C-alpha cells in the first residue's frame, strides 16, 4: 500500500488517501489519519460500511471533523447515438463526506447536474469524463471543485448540492480575451 495523497490537518496530523499499486495515480481505497508521532487516528477502508466508492486526488476535513474527498462514480448510459454501446460505462466524479466511523454523511455526483449525452466528446472521455482534480471550501463552506476536461471550476452548495456557478470555459462569467 502506498500514499496517494497526503494533507496536513489543522491539528497538524497527516490525512491520507492510500491505495495499492493497481490503483491509478491519485486513486485509493483507504483513508488514514496519522499523528506526527505515528499514531493511527482514523482508518477507513473501501467496502466497509457505507464507504463504497473509490476515492481520488483530494482529502480534507470539514468544520465538523468529517472527511471530505473526491469520489469516482460509474453509471451506465446508452451511448449508441454517440457511437458507443447500448450499455456503456461512463466514469464521472463526486464529492463524498464521511463521518469518523465511515458513515456517509453527504454525497454529490456530477451525473445529477450534467448529462454526459450532451457532451460531444463523451466517447473519448467516458473512462474519465469530467476528471475532477481538486476540491476546496469557499468562504461560505460550499465546495469549489475543478474539472480538467471541461476547463471549469464549479461552486457547489454543500447542503443542497446545487451548482451555484461555473467559472471557466463556457461558464457563467465572461472571460475577456
GROMACS elastic network, one bead per residue, 0.5 to 0.9 nm:
[ bonds ]
;  ai    aj funct       b0    kb
    1    18     6  0.64549   500
    1    19     6  0.53139   500
    1    21     6  0.69800   500
    2    17     6  0.86722   500
    2    18     6  0.55259   500
    2    19     6  0.55725   500
    2    20     6  0.60562   500
    2    21     6  0.73869   500
    2    28     6  0.88711   500
    3     6     6  0.70116   500
    3    16     6  0.66878   500
    3    17     6  0.61325   500
    3    19     6  0.65912   500
    3    20     6  0.87094   500
    3    26     6  0.86791   500
    3    28     6  0.83652   500
    4    16     6  0.72728   500
    4    17     6  0.54216   500
    4    18     6  0.52813   500
    4    19     6  0.65360   500
    4    25     6  0.68616   500
    4    27     6  0.65259   500
    4    28     6  0.65721   500
    4    56     6  0.80174   500
    4    57     6  0.76737   500
    5    15     6  0.81937   500
    5    16     6  0.54818   500
    5    17     6  0.50905   500
    5    18     6  0.71285   500
    5    26     6  0.64413   500
    5    27     6  0.84512   500
    5    28     6  0.86278   500
    5    56     6  0.79506   500
    5    57     6  0.63941   500
    5    58     6  0.66071   500
    5    59     6  0.73935   500
    6    14     6  0.63224   500
    6    15     6  0.56272   500
    6    17     6  0.65824   500
    6    18     6  0.87709   500
    6    58     6  0.82392   500
    6    59     6  0.76372   500
    7    13     6  0.81933   500
    7    14     6  0.57185   500
    7    15     6  0.51982   500
    7    16     6  0.64186   500
    7    58     6  0.82947   500
    7    59     6  0.70018   500
    7    60     6  0.69602   500
    8    11     6  0.78438   500
    8    12     6  0.56401   500
    8    13     6  0.55514   500
    8    15     6  0.61127   500
    8    16     6  0.87872   500
    8    60     6  0.83410   500
    9    12     6  0.51389   500
    9    13     6  0.52535   500
    9    14     6  0.63312   500
    9    15     6  0.65688   500
    9    60     6  0.72523   500
    9    61     6  0.70916   500
   10    13     6  0.74483   500
   10    61     6  0.86742   500
   11    14     6  0.89742   500
   11    35     6  0.88531   500
   12    35     6  0.74146   500
   12    36     6  0.74202   500
   13    33     6  0.67229   500
   13    34     6  0.57145   500
   13    36     6  0.60174   500
   13    41     6  0.87764   500
   14    32     6  0.79349   500
   14    33     6  0.54505   500
   14    34     6  0.51081   500
   14    35     6  0.62939   500
   14    36     6  0.71838   500
   15    31     6  0.73895   500
   15    32     6  0.59343   500
   15    34     6  0.66245   500
   15    35     6  0.89456   500
   15    42     6  0.86870   500
   15    59     6  0.70628   500
   15    60     6  0.70128   500
   15    61     6  0.84025   500
   16    30     6  0.81818   500
   16    31     6  0.56894   500
   16    32     6  0.50633   500
   16    33     6  0.60658   500
   16    34     6  0.81526   500
   16    58     6  0.88536   500
   16    59     6  0.69646   500
   16    60     6  0.87532   500
   17    26     6  0.81259   500
   17    27     6  0.76648   500
   17    28     6  0.57108   500
   17    29     6  0.72192   500
   17    30     6  0.58179   500
   17    32     6  0.64680   500
   17    33     6  0.89397   500
   17    55     6  0.76126   500
   17    56     6  0.73560   500
   17    57     6  0.82164   500
   17    58     6  0.79273   500
   17    59     6  0.70173   500
   18    26     6  0.87614   500
   18    27     6  0.78478   500
   18    28     6  0.50671   500
   18    29     6  0.62666   500
   18    30     6  0.52220   500
   18    31     6  0.62556   500
   18    32     6  0.71470   500
   19    22     6  0.79947   500
   19    23     6  0.61283   500
   19    24     6  0.87677   500
   19    26     6  0.85425   500
   19    27     6  0.67316   500
   19    29     6  0.53046   500
   19    30     6  0.64085   500
   20    23     6  0.56533   500
   20    24     6  0.88423   500
   20    28     6  0.71568   500
   20    29     6  0.79543   500
   21    24     6  0.75594   500
   21    25     6  0.86669   500
   23    26     6  0.78796   500
   23    27     6  0.56473   500
   23    28     6  0.61610   500
   23    29     6  0.82100   500
   24    27     6  0.53401   500
   24    28     6  0.78650   500
   25    28     6  0.83710   500
   25    56     6  0.85336   500
   25    57     6  0.85747   500
   26    55     6  0.84239   500
   26    56     6  0.53298   500
   26    57     6  0.50136   500
   26    58     6  0.83243   500
   27    54     6  0.68882   500
   27    55     6  0.57303   500
   27    57     6  0.65530   500
   27    71     6  0.89720   500
   27    72     6  0.87538   500
   28    31     6  0.81553   500
   28    46     6  0.87688   500
   28    54     6  0.61520   500
   28    55     6  0.54852   500
   28    56     6  0.60002   500
   28    57     6  0.87423   500
   29    44     6  0.86448   500
   29    45     6  0.61028   500
   29    46     6  0.51517   500
   29    47     6  0.85877   500
   29    52     6  0.89018   500
   29    53     6  0.77998   500
   29    54     6  0.55376   500
   29    55     6  0.62891   500
   29    56     6  0.85762   500
   30    43     6  0.71690   500
   30    44     6  0.55752   500
   30    46     6  0.58217   500
   30    54     6  0.85237   500
   30    55     6  0.80376   500
   31    42     6  0.73494   500
   31    43     6  0.55839   500
   31    44     6  0.50505   500
   31    45     6  0.64021   500
   31    46     6  0.84762   500
   31    55     6  0.89327   500
   31    59     6  0.85981   500
   31    67     6  0.87535   500
   32    40     6  0.72467   500
   32    41     6  0.75657   500
   32    42     6  0.54569   500
   32    44     6  0.66664   500
   32    45     6  0.86868   500
   33    39     6  0.84063   500
   33    40     6  0.60250   500
   33    41     6  0.52679   500
   33    43     6  0.65999   500
   34    37     6  0.77409   500
   34    38     6  0.56776   500
   34    39     6  0.54370   500
   34    41     6  0.55355   500
   34    42     6  0.72064   500
   34    43     6  0.89692   500
   35    38     6  0.52117   500
   35    39     6  0.51601   500
   35    40     6  0.66545   500
   35    41     6  0.68297   500
   36    39     6  0.73811   500
   40    43     6  0.70933   500
   42   100     6  0.70822   500
   42   101     6  0.85858   500
   43   100     6  0.87102   500
   43   101     6  0.89258   500
   43   102     6  0.88602   500
   44    48     6  0.74954   500
   44    51     6  0.77335   500
   44   100     6  0.82643   500
   44   101     6  0.76636   500
   44   102     6  0.61574   500
   45    48     6  0.59227   500
   45    49     6  0.88786   500
   45    51     6  0.70658   500
   45    52     6  0.86531   500
   45   102     6  0.83437   500
   46    49     6  0.81934   500
   46    50     6  0.83483   500
   46    51     6  0.51451   500
   46    52     6  0.52338   500
   46    53     6  0.65389   500
   46    54     6  0.70394   500
   46    55     6  0.87622   500
   47    50     6  0.73798   500
   47    51     6  0.58166   500
   47    53     6  0.79282   500
   48    51     6  0.58463   500
   48    52     6  0.71573   500
   48   102     6  0.76891   500
   49    52     6  0.75349   500
   49   101     6  0.86576   500
   49   102     6  0.65148   500
   49   103     6  0.66519   500
   49   104     6  0.87117   500
   50    53     6  0.87645   500
   50    98     6  0.84267   500
   50   102     6  0.63378   500
   50   103     6  0.52616   500
   50   104     6  0.56682   500
   51    54     6  0.86379   500
   51    96     6  0.89375   500
   51    98     6  0.76478   500
   51   102     6  0.59960   500
   51   103     6  0.68610   500
   51   104     6  0.68209   500
   53    71     6  0.60769   500
   53    72     6  0.62592   500
   53    73     6  0.72573   500
   53    96     6  0.84772   500
   54    70     6  0.86783   500
   54    71     6  0.57544   500
   54    72     6  0.53832   500
   54    73     6  0.80057   500
   55    58     6  0.81729   500
   55    59     6  0.87073   500
   55    69     6  0.66160   500
   55    70     6  0.56226   500
   55    72     6  0.59292   500
   55    96     6  0.83700   500
   56    59     6  0.79039   500
   56    69     6  0.70958   500
   56    70     6  0.54936   500
   56    71     6  0.60099   500
   56    72     6  0.72272   500
   56   132     6  0.88298   500
   56   133     6  0.83218   500
   57    69     6  0.78694   500
   57    70     6  0.66705   500
   57    71     6  0.87975   500
   57   132     6  0.80096   500
   57   133     6  0.59381   500
   57   134     6  0.64127   500
   57   135     6  0.86180   500
   58    68     6  0.81167   500
   58    69     6  0.54978   500
   58    70     6  0.59982   500
   58   133     6  0.75319   500
   58   134     6  0.58449   500
   58   135     6  0.64580   500
   58   136     6  0.87594   500
   59    67     6  0.69541   500
   59    68     6  0.56729   500
   59    70     6  0.71666   500
   59   134     6  0.89668   500
   59   135     6  0.81266   500
   60    66     6  0.82469   500
   60    67     6  0.58672   500
   60    68     6  0.52744   500
   60    69     6  0.65508   500
   60   135     6  0.87540   500
   60   136     6  0.82988   500
   61    64     6  0.76072   500
   61    65     6  0.52932   500
   61    66     6  0.53080   500
   61    68     6  0.57665   500
   61    69     6  0.86905   500
   62    65     6  0.53198   500
   62    66     6  0.54762   500
   62    67     6  0.66196   500
   62    68     6  0.66816   500
   62    97     6  0.88131   500
   62   137     6  0.84410   500
   62   141     6  0.83577   500
   63    66     6  0.73827   500
   63   141     6  0.85605   500
   64    67     6  0.88719   500
   64    99     6  0.87295   500
   65    99     6  0.76560   500
   65   100     6  0.77539   500
   66    97     6  0.65677   500
   66    98     6  0.57624   500
   66   100     6  0.62548   500
   66   105     6  0.83779   500
   67    96     6  0.79709   500
   67    97     6  0.54815   500
   67    98     6  0.51455   500
   67    99     6  0.62799   500
   67   100     6  0.72962   500
   67   102     6  0.87989   500
   68    95     6  0.70753   500
   68    96     6  0.57876   500
   68    98     6  0.66930   500
   68   135     6  0.87236   500
   69    94     6  0.84434   500
   69    95     6  0.58995   500
   69    96     6  0.54196   500
   69    97     6  0.66133   500
   69    98     6  0.86172   500
   69   135     6  0.76299   500
   70    93     6  0.68114   500
   70    94     6  0.56456   500
   70    96     6  0.60782   500
   70    97     6  0.88823   500
   70   132     6  0.75949   500
   70   133     6  0.83481   500
   70   134     6  0.77000   500
   70   135     6  0.72345   500
   70   145     6  0.89435   500
   71    92     6  0.85166   500
   71    93     6  0.55989   500
   71    95     6  0.56747   500
   71    96     6  0.60510   500
   71   109     6  0.84650   500
   72    91     6  0.68636   500
   72    92     6  0.60390   500
   72    94     6  0.62295   500
   72    95     6  0.86859   500
   72   109     6  0.89298   500
   73    90     6  0.82689   500
   73    91     6  0.56507   500
   73    92     6  0.50173   500
   73    93     6  0.52425   500
   73    94     6  0.63657   500
   73   109     6  0.72032   500
   73   110     6  0.85745   500
   73   111     6  0.84160   500
   74    89     6  0.64410   500
   74    90     6  0.57108   500
   74    92     6  0.61922   500
   74    93     6  0.82589   500
   75    88     6  0.81834   500
   75    89     6  0.56398   500
   75    90     6  0.54453   500
   75    91     6  0.66228   500
   75    92     6  0.79558   500
   75   111     6  0.81761   500
   76    86     6  0.88451   500
   76    87     6  0.57855   500
   76    88     6  0.53802   500
   76    90     6  0.62504   500
   76    91     6  0.89338   500
   77    85     6  0.82697   500
   77    86     6  0.69966   500
   77    87     6  0.55838   500
   77    88     6  0.52890   500
   77    89     6  0.63419   500
   77    90     6  0.69803   500
   77   116     6  0.84903   500
   77   117     6  0.82895   500
   78    81     6  0.77079   500
   78    82     6  0.88054   500
   78    84     6  0.75405   500
   78    85     6  0.62176   500
   78    87     6  0.51828   500
   78    88     6  0.60587   500
   78    89     6  0.87925   500
   78   117     6  0.85938   500
   79    82     6  0.52667   500
   79    83     6  0.63391   500
   79    85     6  0.52942   500
   79    86     6  0.57624   500
   79    87     6  0.71895   500
   79    88     6  0.62340   500
   79    89     6  0.89937   500
   79   117     6  0.72534   500
   79   122     6  0.84616   500
   79   123     6  0.78740   500
   80    83     6  0.50042   500
   80    85     6  0.50947   500
   80    86     6  0.55139   500
   80    87     6  0.85744   500
   80    88     6  0.86753   500
   81    84     6  0.71291   500
   81    85     6  0.87486   500
   81    86     6  0.89567   500
   81   117     6  0.84895   500
   82    85     6  0.86889   500
   82   117     6  0.76625   500
   82   120     6  0.75213   500
   82   121     6  0.85635   500
   82   122     6  0.74954   500
   82   123     6  0.68229   500
   83   123     6  0.71528   500
   84    87     6  0.83933   500
   84    88     6  0.67562   500
   84   123     6  0.65028   500
   85    88     6  0.51566   500
   85    89     6  0.88561   500
   88   126     6  0.84766   500
   89   126     6  0.70172   500
   89   127     6  0.75262   500
   90   116     6  0.79571   500
   90   122     6  0.81986   500
   90   123     6  0.88147   500
   90   125     6  0.82156   500
   90   127     6  0.58862   500
   90   128     6  0.73854   500
   90   129     6  0.67319   500
   91   125     6  0.85526   500
   91   126     6  0.59212   500
   91   127     6  0.51460   500
   91   128     6  0.52088   500
   91   129     6  0.57836   500
   91   130     6  0.82237   500
   91   131     6  0.88669   500
   92   109     6  0.77415   500
   92   110     6  0.66602   500
   92   111     6  0.71095   500
   92   126     6  0.80229   500
   92   127     6  0.79616   500
   92   128     6  0.60796   500
   92   129     6  0.53013   500
   92   130     6  0.58931   500
   92   131     6  0.70075   500
   92   132     6  0.81992   500
   93   108     6  0.86570   500
   93   109     6  0.60178   500
   93   110     6  0.59096   500
   93   111     6  0.79807   500
   93   128     6  0.84160   500
   93   129     6  0.81066   500
   93   130     6  0.69288   500
   93   131     6  0.69675   500
   93   132     6  0.62752   500
   94   107     6  0.71279   500
   94   108     6  0.52791   500
   94   110     6  0.59049   500
   94   111     6  0.83708   500
   94   132     6  0.83080   500
   95   106     6  0.80075   500
   95   107     6  0.56535   500
   95   108     6  0.50774   500
   95   109     6  0.64149   500
   95   110     6  0.87054   500
   95   135     6  0.84742   500
   95   143     6  0.89490   500
   95   145     6  0.88608   500
   96   104     6  0.73158   500
   96   105     6  0.79496   500
   96   106     6  0.61771   500
   96   108     6  0.66975   500
   96   109     6  0.86994   500
   97   102     6  0.89942   500
   97   103     6  0.84491   500
   97   104     6  0.59805   500
   97   105     6  0.54118   500
   97   106     6  0.50616   500
   97   107     6  0.62382   500
   97   108     6  0.89809   500
   98   101     6  0.76073   500
   98   102     6  0.53238   500
   98   103     6  0.53431   500
   98   105     6  0.52987   500
   98   106     6  0.71888   500
   98   107     6  0.88600   500
   99   102     6  0.53339   500
   99   103     6  0.54036   500
   99   104     6  0.65808   500
   99   105     6  0.63295   500
  100   103     6  0.74512   500
  102   105     6  0.88170   500
  104   107     6  0.72593   500
  106   158     6  0.85900   500
  106   159     6  0.83856   500
  107   161     6  0.84394   500
  108   111     6  0.87267   500
  108   112     6  0.77374   500
  108   158     6  0.89434   500
  108   161     6  0.62355   500
  109   112     6  0.57364   500
  109   113     6  0.74425   500
  109   161     6  0.85853   500
  110   113     6  0.52912   500
  110   114     6  0.60157   500
  110   115     6  0.85212   500
  110   130     6  0.82544   500
  111   114     6  0.53527   500
  111   115     6  0.62323   500
  111   116     6  0.74910   500
  112   115     6  0.77079   500
  113   161     6  0.88352   500
  113   162     6  0.78402   500
  113   163     6  0.75911   500
  114   117     6  0.88301   500
  114   118     6  0.80615   500
  115   118     6  0.56860   500
  115   119     6  0.75477   500
  116   119     6  0.53186   500
  116   120     6  0.85706   500
  116   122     6  0.63619   500
  116   126     6  0.84658   500
  116   129     6  0.78741   500
  117   120     6  0.75153   500
  117   122     6  0.70160   500
  118   121     6  0.89308   500
  118   122     6  0.81948   500
  119   122     6  0.53229   500
  119   123     6  0.88271   500
  120   123     6  0.79398   500
  121   124     6  0.54949   500
  121   125     6  0.61536   500
  121   126     6  0.82828   500
  121   129     6  0.88008   500
  122   126     6  0.52494   500
  122   127     6  0.89104   500
  122   129     6  0.67620   500
  123   126     6  0.53363   500
  123   127     6  0.84094   500
  123   129     6  0.88969   500
  124   127     6  0.78370   500
  124   128     6  0.88770   500
  124   129     6  0.83710   500
  125   128     6  0.54435   500
  125   130     6  0.76615   500
  125   131     6  0.89071   500
  125   149     6  0.80864   500
  126   130     6  0.86486   500
  128   131     6  0.55214   500
  128   132     6  0.88922   500
  128   149     6  0.86342   500
  129   132     6  0.89070   500
  129   149     6  0.70995   500
  130   147     6  0.56825   500
  130   148     6  0.65095   500
  130   149     6  0.52117   500
  130   150     6  0.66067   500
  131   146     6  0.83457   500
  131   147     6  0.54644   500
  131   148     6  0.54211   500
  131   149     6  0.59652   500
  131   150     6  0.85690   500
  132   135     6  0.81355   500
  132   145     6  0.68621   500
  132   146     6  0.55433   500
  132   148     6  0.62124   500
  132   149     6  0.82570   500
  133   145     6  0.75233   500
  133   146     6  0.57179   500
  133   147     6  0.60966   500
  133   148     6  0.67405   500
  134   144     6  0.79783   500
  134   145     6  0.56656   500
  134   146     6  0.54240   500
  134   147     6  0.78254   500
  135   143     6  0.65685   500
  135   144     6  0.54491   500
  135   146     6  0.66137   500
  136   141     6  0.87931   500
  136   142     6  0.82952   500
  136   143     6  0.57039   500
  136   144     6  0.51098   500
  136   145     6  0.66491   500
  137   140     6  0.75596   500
  137   141     6  0.51349   500
  137   142     6  0.55182   500
  137   144     6  0.58662   500
  137   145     6  0.88222   500
  138   141     6  0.52362   500
  138   142     6  0.54498   500
  138   143     6  0.61302   500
  138   144     6  0.64054   500
  138   155     6  0.80656   500
  139   142     6  0.74438   500
  140   143     6  0.87497   500
  141   157     6  0.83198   500
  141   158     6  0.69729   500
  142   155     6  0.68123   500
  142   156     6  0.59167   500
  142   159     6  0.79816   500
  143   154     6  0.78378   500
  143   155     6  0.55915   500
  143   156     6  0.50253   500
  143   157     6  0.64579   500
  143   158     6  0.61402   500
  144   153     6  0.64957   500
  144   154     6  0.55932   500
  144   156     6  0.64003   500
  145   152     6  0.84146   500
  145   153     6  0.55172   500
  145   154     6  0.53066   500
  145   155     6  0.66521   500
  145   156     6  0.75928   500
  146   151     6  0.77516   500
  146   152     6  0.59341   500
  146   154     6  0.63792   500
  147   150     6  0.60825   500
  147   151     6  0.58650   500
  147   152     6  0.54006   500
  147   153     6  0.61524   500
  147   154     6  0.79775   500
  148   151     6  0.50826   500
  148   152     6  0.69621   500
  148   153     6  0.87943   500
  149   152     6  0.81221   500
  150   168     6  0.82969   500
  150   169     6  0.68942   500
  150   170     6  0.85099   500
  151   167     6  0.84471   500
  151   168     6  0.58107   500
  151   169     6  0.55779   500
  151   170     6  0.86020   500
  152   166     6  0.63415   500
  152   167     6  0.53792   500
  152   169     6  0.60539   500
  152   170     6  0.81231   500
  152   171     6  0.69720   500
  153   165     6  0.84018   500
  153   166     6  0.57321   500
  153   167     6  0.51179   500
  153   168     6  0.64468   500
  153   171     6  0.85891   500
  154   163     6  0.67037   500
  154   164     6  0.75068   500
  154   165     6  0.58645   500
  154   167     6  0.63185   500
  154   168     6  0.88452   500
  154   171     6  0.88485   500
  155   162     6  0.85411   500
  155   163     6  0.58027   500
  155   164     6  0.53607   500
  155   165     6  0.53830   500
  155   166     6  0.64530   500
  155   167     6  0.83464   500
  156   159     6  0.87134   500
  156   160     6  0.83088   500
  156   161     6  0.57576   500
  156   162     6  0.57207   500
  156   164     6  0.57384   500
  156   165     6  0.75730   500
  157   160     6  0.56124   500
  157   162     6  0.53436   500
  157   163     6  0.62651   500
  157   164     6  0.64623   500
  158   161     6  0.58161   500
  158   162     6  0.81717   500
  159   162     6  0.82281   500
  160   163     6  0.88271   500
  161   164     6  0.88647   500
  163   166     6  0.74795   500
  165   171     6  0.76278   500
  165   172     6  0.61808   500
  165   173     6  0.85822   500
  166   169     6  0.87637   500
  166   170     6  0.82806   500
  166   172     6  0.53631   500
  166   173     6  0.75923   500
  167   170     6  0.79188   500
  167   172     6  0.59951   500
  167   173     6  0.61404   500
  167   174     6  0.87884   500
  167   175     6  0.89440   500
  168   171     6  0.51008   500
  168   172     6  0.78155   500
  168   173     6  0.74068   500
  168   174     6  0.84983   500
  168   175     6  0.75966   500
  169   172     6  0.88822   500
  169   173     6  0.89782   500
  169   175     6  0.83490   500
  170   173     6  0.81420   500
  170   174     6  0.84093   500
  171   174     6  0.75857   500
  171   175     6  0.89854   500
